[in-house]
Amino acid sequence: MNSASRSLLSIEQLDAGEILKILKFARSMDPDRPRPLLKGKRVFLLFYEASTRTRTSFEVAAKSLGAQTVLIQSAGSSIEKGESLLDTGYTLRALGADVIVIRHPNAGAAHVMERHIDVPIINAGDGLHEHPSQALLDANTILRNKKSFKGLQVAIVGDIFHSRVARSACHLLSKFGVKIILCGPHELVPEIATTIAPGVSVARDVNDALHGTDVLMLLRVQTERLAGLKIDPADYIARYQMTSARLKMAKKDCILMHPGPIIRGLELTSEVADGMQSRILEQVRNGVPTRMAILARAVGKMR
């Protein structure tokens, strides 16, 4: 595999077989039992946006595989002085980068770098486009709780319009025939969202979305964004906040997920966040072995 084929830019680019291959390899990864698959390799973490879970889990994953990691953030670097994306990439390649993990506010940034820099590029989130490693760790979490994707119904509730997590999730789940229901007010879930991927529908009533649901994904809703869209936060809470009573509308064995950071009291109550059906912290834990698999794939060590 050349560097381009080892890059992970989007879920849309992967077929179902490759996704299952990554997930299977992730199941064999254990950060508590390091494997030197990346010994002697340098992984550069290039983050133009703030991040806790993604950045930290990629760093833990890389070190668990024996790699050296270098973190570059826009503040305090030449990026702050106006250095271009490609010049930064050329610099990292000259410094011996074997893999570059990039998070960028502009959609397509990872694709631009991959076309010009002969190093495997991993997209850790690009604007409103995709967040492929999140979709893979979420899929890992689902398969650890459900026998397979077959026959599943997944409801995603919240700010779909601004969510790269939702886009990647829809692309991944649709490849396995999962029924996907997107739910929220029109301003956050426009009807055009049904075109993201096959098998996607929209529901305005959260009870309709929950009925028959096996997996519930909640997305962060920013109060400043609600204000900008002239959505009353109190109205959003009344119509869409996940409570214990509402969660009972889903299947009894429904699992609840959230990519974080969660806002207690807005998109969900503390009782739900900490409840028996919540898999939020499990998602965080699954992020490390999943990203270990992604990094191993990037250097051609995924067998």
N, C-alpha and C positions, 0 to 999 in steps of 0.2 A: 504493500500500500504506500502511495506517495503521501506527502504532507497534507495535500488537499483532501484526499479520501479519509485521512485520519482526523481531520478537523471535525468539530461538532458545531455547526452554525445554526441549525434549526431542526426541529422534529419533522417538519414537512419534507425535508430531504431524505429521511430514513424510511425504509420499508419495514413492515411488521417483523420480518425475520431478523433484521439487524437490531431492532429494538429488543426483541426477546433474547438475542445473543448478549447484548449489554446487560440486561436485567439478570440473566443467568450468571454471568461473570460477577456481577455485583453481589449476588448471594454467596459467592465463595470468598468475598473480601471481608476481612475482620481487622479493624484498626488496632485492636488489642493484640493482634498477632501479626506484626509487620512482615511484609514480603518485599524484598529488595528489587522489585521490578523496575524501579526508576533510579536505582543506585547510580550516582555520577551524573544524573540529569539535572538541568536547571529549569524550574518552572517559574515564570514571571507572572505575577498577579497584577494586571493593569486595570485599576479601578478608577474610572472617571466619576462614579457615583458612590455615595455612602452605602455600605453593606455590612451586616453582621453575620448572618447565617451563611450566605453563599461564600463570602470571602474566607471566613474562618474554616468552613468545612472543606473547601478546596485546599487550604493550607494544611489542615490536619491530614487530609487524604494524601497530598503529595509527600509530606514528611513520613507518613506511615508506609509509603512505598520506597522510601530511601532517597527522595529527591531533595535538592536544595531549593528553597523558595525565596523569592525577592518580591516585596510588595512595593508597587509604585502607585501613588495616589496623585490626583491632579494638584491638590494643594501642596505647596512646598517642593514641586518638581518643575522641570522645564516646560511642562504642559501649561503651567500657570503663566509662563512668560510668552505663550503663544505658539509653542512648537506644534507642528501638525501631527495628526494621527499617524501618517505613514513615516514621518521622520522619527517619531518615537518608536515605531515598530522596527525600522532599520537599526536604530540604536540598540534595542534589546537583542536583535539578531546578532549584531556585532559583539555584544557582550556574552554571547554563547547561549542564548535561550533555546531550549529544546521544545518547550511548549509555552504558548502565551494564552493566559486566561484573561478575557477582557469583558468588562462591563462598561457600557457607554450610553449616554442619554439619546443618541441618535440611532434610529432604525437603520440597519444595514452596515453599521460600523465594522462589525466582525467580518462581514463579507468583503468589504473593501480591503481590510488588512490581509485576509486570506488570499486575495487575488494578487497581492504585491509582495508579501513576505513569505519566504520559503520555510515556514515553520508551522506546525499544526496549531490551529487557532480554536479555542473553545469559547463559545459565546456564553457569557454569564449574565446575559440580559442586555438587549439593545433597544432602547426607546420603548415604543409601544408594540414592537414586533414580536419577539419570542424570548423564552427563557427555557431552553431545552433541558438543562440539567435538573431544573425543578420538576418538569414534567416526568422525567425518568425516575426521580426519587419518589414522586407521588405514585407513579405506576408500581414501583417497588413496594411501597406501603400498601397499596390496594391488594397486590398479589400475596402479601404476607397475611392478609386478613380475609381474602376471598379465594376460592379455589382457582378461578380463572376470570378472564374478562367476559367470557361468554354469558350472554343474557343479562348483563348488568345494566342498571339505570343509574346515571350519575347526574346530580343536580349541582349547578354552580351558581351561587347567589352572591350578588354584590356588584361592584363596579367592573363590568365586563369590558366596557368601551376602552378604558385606560389600562387594561391588564394584559401584559405579555404572558403571564402565567396561564390565564384562561385560554389564550390562543394556542399555546403549546399543548395544553391539556386536551383541547378539542382535536388538534391534529393527531395526537397520539391515540386517544381513545377511539376516535372514528376509524382508525386502521384495524381495529378489532371488533367493529360492529356494535360498539357500546351506544346505548341510547343516551343522548346528552340533552339536558334541559337547562337553559340559561334563564336566570330569574332576576328581576329588578325593575325599577322604573324605566320608562322609555329613554330618559336622558342618559342612563347608565347602561342600558341594554337595548340599543336600537334594533329594529327588525332586521336590518342588514346583517346582524350577527349570525343569522341562520346560514349565511353563505360561507362562514369560516371553514366548515368541513361537513361532510355527509353525516346525516343522522342527528343534526343539531336543530332544536326547536326552542322557542321562547315562551315563557309563562310570566304573566304579570302578578298572579296571585301565588304567594309562597306556599300555600297549602296544596295548590295544584302541582307545584314543582316537587313537593315532598312525597306526595302519594306514590307508593311503590318504589321509592328510591333506596338503593343499596349503599351508595356513597354520596355524602354531602360535602361539597367544597365551599367554604366561605372565603370571600376576598375582602381585603382591607378597604374601608370606605373612609376617605379623608374628609373631615368636616369642612375644610377650606374649599374643597372641590364641590361639595354639596352646596355651599354658599354661592360659589361661582355659577352653578347651574340653577340657582334659585330653588333648591330643594330644601325643605324644612327638615333639619335633623330629627326633630321629634316625630315628624310624619314618617320618615324612613324607619325609625325605630319601631313605630307602631305597626308598620306594614311588613318589615323584612327582618327585624332583629331575630336571631335564633334564640329561642327560649326552650326550656325543658318541655313545656306544653306543646310547642310547635314541633319539636323534634319527634314527638310521639306519632306525628302524622306519617313519618317515614317507616320503613320496615323496622322490626324490632332489633335486627342485627345490623342496622345501618351504622356505618362508621362516619365520624365527622373529622374533616381535615381543614387546614388553614395554612397557607404558606408563610404567614407572619409578615411583619409584626402584627399581633392581634390588638384590637382596641376594645377592651372590655367595656360593656355598657353601650356600645354602638352596634357593631355587627353581630355580637353575641354576648350573652351574659356569662359571668364568672362560673356559674353553676354548670353551664354547657361546656365552657372551655376546659374545666377541670373534671368533667363527668366521665362515666365509664365508657361512653361511646367515642370520646375524643381520642384522636390519634395525632394530635398536634406535635407533641414532644417526640413521638415515634418517627414522625416525618423528619425532624431535625436529626435524630440519630441515624436514620436511613440515608441522609444526605452524604455522610462520609463514605460508606462502602460504595454507594452509587457513583460518587465522584472519583473514587479510587479506580473503578472500572473504566470511567471515561478517560482518565489520565493514562491508564495502562493501554487503552485502545489508541490513544494519541501517539504513543511511542512504539506501537506495533507489538505490544506484549500481551494483548488479549487473545487467549487461545480457547 
